[in-house]
Amino acid sequence: MASPPENDCCSVCHDDFTLPCQANCSHWFCGRCILRVWHHGSALQPCKCPICRRLITLLVPTDAALSQRHDLEASQVLEDIRKYNHLFGGAPRSLIQMVLSAIYVFSPVDILPEGVLGLVGLLDDFFILLIVFLHLAAIYRSVLVYRHGGF
């Protein structure tokens, strides 16, 4: 597998590469840095390359980066890269992934994130939705009362 040029550095952190990954546009980044760029934007869309602005749909870590799986922090970054590639690499998405994506589109503000708390994180979204519907029902009821001779 290819490795980043020896005299090059990460264009995000401007330091030597740590867990180097090559994007589908052939630019190199630290794994953690390019994931930070992605998290800074929309989590539902692939990030754009900071150099050429093309969409990054695939991140390929080097063999040296893959050999660091025993390190806890490195294994977390590599797992996040695997998830990124699964989301944006053209793999078919399951129905559950599509439903969870729709939830993020309709409720972009999340008090308890599903990624951390799972089902409990999803319950707070339904609770907020219930409150919104109750308020809409109260507004609708007051409009009906006003129209039909109420206060």
C-alpha positions in Angstrom: 0.0 0.0 0.0 1.1 3.6 -0.6 2.4 5.8 2.1 2.4 9.6 2.3 5.3 11.5 0.8 8.2 11.7 3.2 8.6 15.5 3.1 4.9 16.2 3.3 2.7 17.0 6.3 -1.0 16.9 7.1 -2.7 19.9 5.5 -5.1 20.2 8.5 -2.8 20.1 11.5 0.4 21.0 9.6 2.3 18.3 11.5 3.7 14.9 10.7 1.1 12.3 9.8 -0.4 10.3 12.6 -2.5 7.4 11.3 -2.2 8.6 7.7 -5.1 8.1 5.4 -5.4 8.7 1.7 -8.7 10.2 0.4 -10.2 9.1 -2.9 -8.8 12.4 -4.4 -5.3 11.2 -3.6 -4.6 13.7 -0.8 -3.2 12.6 2.5 -4.4 13.5 6.0 -4.1 12.3 9.6 -7.0 10.0 10.3 -8.1 12.1 13.3 -7.7 15.4 11.4 -9.9 14.4 8.5 -12.6 13.0 10.8 -12.5 16.3 12.7 -13.1 18.1 9.4 -16.1 15.8 8.8 -17.6 16.3 12.3 -17.2 20.1 11.9 -19.7 19.9 8.9 -22.8 17.9 8.4 -22.6 14.3 9.7 -25.1 13.2 7.1 -22.8 14.1 4.1 -19.3 13.3 3.2 -16.8 16.0 3.9 -15.0 17.9 1.2 -11.3 17.7 0.8 -9.6 20.7 2.4 -7.3 21.0 -0.5 -9.3 20.3 -3.7 -12.9 20.6 -2.3 -13.9 17.3 -3.9 -16.2 15.0 -1.8 -14.3 12.4 0.1 -16.2 9.1 -0.3 -13.3 6.8 0.8 -10.5 7.0 3.3 -7.8 4.4 3.0 -5.4 4.0 6.0 -1.9 2.9 5.4 -0.7 -0.6 6.5 1.4 1.1 9.2 -1.8 2.8 10.5 -3.6 -0.5 10.5 -0.9 -2.2 12.4 -1.5 0.2 15.3 -4.9 -1.4 16.1 -3.7 -2.5 19.5 -3.5 1.1 20.6 -6.9 2.1 22.1 -7.0 5.6 20.6 -5.7 4.4 17.2 -8.3 1.6 17.1 -11.1 4.2 17.8 -9.9 6.4 14.9 -9.7 3.4 12.6 -13.2 2.3 13.6 -14.5 5.8 12.9 -12.8 5.6 9.4 -14.5 2.3 8.8 -17.9 3.8 9.7 -17.2 6.8 7.5 -16.4 4.5 4.6 -19.5 2.4 5.2 -21.7 5.5 5.2 -20.2 7.2 2.1 -18.3 4.5 0.2 -21.3 3.4 -1.8 -22.3 0.4 0.3 -26.0 -0.3 0.4 -27.7 1.2 3.5 -30.0 -0.7 5.7 -33.6 0.4 6.5 -32.6 1.2 10.0 -29.7 3.5 8.8 -32.1 5.3 6.6 -34.7 5.8 9.4 -32.0 7.1 11.8 -30.7 9.5 9.1 -34.3 10.8 8.7 -34.5 11.4 12.4 -31.3 13.5 12.3 -32.7 15.5 9.4 -36.0 16.2 11.2 -34.4 16.8 14.6 -30.9 18.3 14.1 -30.7 19.4 17.7 -30.1 16.3 19.8 -30.1 16.4 23.6 -29.1 12.8 24.2 -27.2 11.5 21.1 -28.3 8.1 19.8 -24.7 7.3 18.9 -23.8 7.3 22.6 -26.9 6.2 24.4 -28.7 4.1 21.7 -32.4 3.6 22.4 -32.4 6.0 25.3 -31.1 8.7 23.1 -33.9 8.0 20.6 -36.5 8.3 23.4 -35.7 12.0 24.0 -36.3 12.8 20.4 -39.8 11.2 20.6 -40.5 13.1 23.9 -39.6 16.4 22.2 -41.8 15.4 19.2 -44.7 14.7 21.6 -44.3 18.1 23.3 -44.3 19.8 19.9 -47.5 18.0 18.8 -49.2 18.8 22.1 -48.4 22.5 21.6 -49.7 22.4 18.0 -52.9 20.7 19.3 -53.3 23.5 21.9 -52.8 26.2 19.3 -55.3 24.5 16.9 -57.8 24.2 19.7 -57.5 27.9 20.6 -58.0 28.9 16.9 -61.2 26.7 16.8 -62.5 28.3 20.0 -61.8 31.8 18.7 -63.5 31.1 15.3 -66.6 29.6 16.8 -67.5 32.4 19.2 -65.3 31.6 22.1 -63.3 34.0 24.1 
